[in-house]
Amino acid sequence: MEKNIEKFKDVLIEYAPKVAAALLLLIIGLWVIGIITKTVKKLMEKRDIDTSLRGFLGSLVNWTLKIFLLVTVAGQLGVETTSFAAIIAAAGLAIGMALQGSLSNFAGGALIMIFRPFKVGDYIEAQGEQGVVKDIQIFTTKLNTVDNKEVIIPNGILSNGNIINYSSEEKRRVDLTFGVSYDADIKQTRKVLLSVIENTPFTLKNPEPVVLVGELADSSVNFITRTWVKSSDYWDAYFHIIENTKIELDKAGIEIPYPHSVEIQK
């Protein structure tokens, strides 16, 4: 028993300084990495590098430095770095199989940065989610929804799926359909709808707005309105046109049909 205690003391005396030095190195290293990452981001900001690229490169620098730090700490503990590298190489296949998703997300992030289907600040729809791109990181992309929820999408599936970018084009078309009674005069209705669109402050003159009879439905004549606006004004124009169309149709005495319930009593 005494021999075991003596051996334990000897091991503790031998390795305690190494462990303490490794922990100190780890703490200082993480602190330095944080400073370097912030500095890199500030330098990119000063040079006016694209916001999307800033986040991606900053994240990449951070992870790369942490890997080097891990190898250095292992060396401080007495693990030979050559052996350490050999172990990593030998375990590469197993790690690759275990981290297929992460590697796929890393590759997806690289593809997003190369082909630039969207950038930070764009409003996109992907993987059943919609929102403004908040940040593009190595493995994930963050969106902010219109009701201010954060959505995190892995870059792997994001880069391999369909992406709708609502901000990439300068102009968008607002398509709306309005149904009116069969008793309504077609020319008068078109005139009212066109007046609403033309008086909407977000409407662009080129291309010109269009009002067409789109369908003779079961209980209504459906008019299609097509209005071009700046992409940033889309929702303002959308709600403005809907509200003012109802107001102007009421003023003109044009009925908007709606379902009626009929009660029959014996």
Backbone hydrogen bonds, N-H to C=O, Kabsch-Sander energy under -0.5 kcal/mol:
donor,donor_aa,acceptor,acceptor_aa,energy
5,I,1,M,-2.1
6,E,2,E,-2.4
7,K,3,K,-2.5
8,F,4,N,-2.6
9,K,5,I,-2.4
10,D,6,E,-2.4
11,V,7,K,-2.7
12,L,8,F,-2.7
13,I,9,K,-2.8
14,E,10,D,-2.3
15,Y,11,V,-3.0
16,A,12,L,-2.4
19,V,15,Y,-2.8
20,A,16,A,-2.8
21,A,17,P,-2.6
22,A,18,K,-2.5
23,L,19,V,-2.7
24,L,20,A,-2.4
25,L,21,A,-2.6
26,L,22,A,-2.5
27,I,23,L,-2.5
28,I,24,L,-2.7
29,G,25,L,-2.8
30,L,26,L,-2.4
31,W,27,I,-1.9
32,V,28,I,-2.7
33,I,29,G,-2.7
34,G,30,L,-2.0
35,I,31,W,-1.8
36,I,32,V,-2.8
37,T,33,I,-2.7
38,K,34,G,-2.1
39,T,35,I,-2.5
40,V,36,I,-2.8
41,K,37,T,-2.2
42,K,38,K,-2.3
43,L,39,T,-2.6
44,M,40,V,-2.3
45,E,41,K,-2.0
46,K,42,K,-2.5
47,R,43,L,-1.9
48,D,45,E,-1.2
49,I,44,M,-2.8
54,R,50,D,-2.0
55,G,51,T,-1.8
56,F,52,S,-1.7
57,L,53,L,-2.8
58,G,54,R,-2.5
59,S,55,G,-2.0
60,L,56,F,-2.2
61,V,57,L,-2.8
62,N,58,G,-2.0
63,W,59,S,-2.3
64,T,60,L,-2.3
65,L,61,V,-2.4
66,K,62,N,-1.7
67,I,63,W,-1.8
68,F,64,T,-2.0
69,L,65,L,-2.3
70,L,66,K,-2.3
71,V,67,I,-2.0
72,T,68,F,-2.2
73,V,69,L,-2.7
74,A,70,L,-2.2
75,G,71,V,-2.1
76,Q,72,T,-2.0
77,L,73,V,-1.4
78,G,75,G,-1.4
79,V,74,A,-2.2
80,E,78,G,-0.5
84,F,80,E,-2.9
85,A,81,T,-2.7
86,A,82,T,-2.2
87,I,83,S,-2.6
88,I,84,F,-2.2
89,A,85,A,-2.6
90,A,86,A,-2.7
91,A,87,I,-2.3
92,G,89,A,-0.9
95,I,91,A,-2.9
96,G,92,G,-2.9
97,M,93,L,-2.3
98,A,94,A,-2.3
99,L,95,I,-2.5
100,Q,97,M,-0.9
103,L,99,L,-3.0
104,S,100,Q,-2.5
105,N,101,G,-2.3
106,F,102,S,-2.4
107,A,103,L,-2.6
108,G,104,S,-2.4
109,G,105,N,-2.4
110,A,106,F,-2.1
111,L,107,A,-2.3
112,I,108,G,-2.3
113,M,109,G,-2.0
114,I,110,A,-1.8
115,F,111,L,-2.9
116,R,112,I,-1.7
121,G,133,V,-2.3
122,D,119,K,-2.1
124,I,122,D,-0.7
124,I,131,G,-2.6
125,E,164,I,-2.4
126,A,129,E,-2.7
127,Q,162,N,-0.6
129,E,126,A,-2.1
131,G,124,I,-2.1
132,V,144,N,-2.8
133,V,122,D,-2.9
134,K,142,K,-3.2
135,D,142,K,-1.4
137,Q,135,D,-0.6
137,Q,140,T,-2.7
141,T,153,I,-2.4
142,K,135,D,-3.0
143,L,151,V,-3.1
144,N,132,V,-2.6
145,T,143,L,-0.5
145,T,149,K,-2.8
148,N,145,T,-2.1
151,V,143,L,-2.8
151,V,149,K,-0.5
153,I,141,T,-2.7
153,I,151,V,-0.6
155,N,139,F,-2.7
158,L,154,P,-1.7
159,S,155,N,-2.6
160,N,156,G,-1.0
161,G,157,I,-0.7
161,G,158,L,-0.6
164,I,125,E,-2.8
165,N,163,I,-0.6
166,Y,123,Y,-2.6
166,Y,164,I,-0.7
167,S,123,Y,-0.6
172,R,229,V,-2.8
174,V,227,T,-3.9
175,D,173,R,-0.7
176,L,174,V,-0.6
176,L,225,T,-2.2
178,F,223,F,-2.7
180,V,221,V,-2.3
181,S,255,E,-2.2
184,A,181,S,-1.3
189,T,185,D,-2.5
190,R,186,I,-2.6
191,K,187,K,-2.2
192,V,188,Q,-2.3
193,L,189,T,-2.6
194,L,190,R,-2.6
195,S,191,K,-2.0
196,V,192,V,-2.1
197,I,193,L,-2.0
198,E,194,L,-2.6
199,N,195,S,-1.8
200,T,197,I,-1.3
203,T,200,T,-1.7
204,L,228,W,-2.9
210,V,226,R,-2.3
212,L,224,I,-2.6
214,G,212,L,-0.8
214,G,222,N,-2.7
215,E,222,N,-1.5
217,A,215,E,-0.9
217,A,220,S,-1.8
221,V,180,V,-2.9
222,N,215,E,-2.9
222,N,220,S,-0.6
223,F,178,F,-3.4
223,F,221,V,-0.6
224,I,212,L,-3.3
225,T,176,L,-3.2
226,R,210,V,-2.7
227,T,174,V,-2.0
229,V,172,R,-2.9
231,S,170,E,-2.4
233,D,230,K,-1.6
234,Y,231,S,-1.1
237,A,233,D,-2.7
238,Y,234,Y,-2.6
239,F,235,W,-2.2
240,H,236,D,-1.8
241,I,237,A,-2.5
242,I,238,Y,-1.8
243,E,239,F,-2.2
244,N,240,H,-2.2
245,T,241,I,-2.1
246,K,242,I,-1.6
247,I,243,E,-1.7
248,E,244,N,-2.5
249,L,245,T,-2.5
250,D,246,K,-2.0
251,K,247,I,-1.9
252,A,248,E,-1.9
253,G,250,D,-1.1
254,I,249,L,-2.6
255,E,253,G,-0.6
263,E,261,S,-0.5
264,I,262,V,-0.5
265,Q,263,E,-0.5
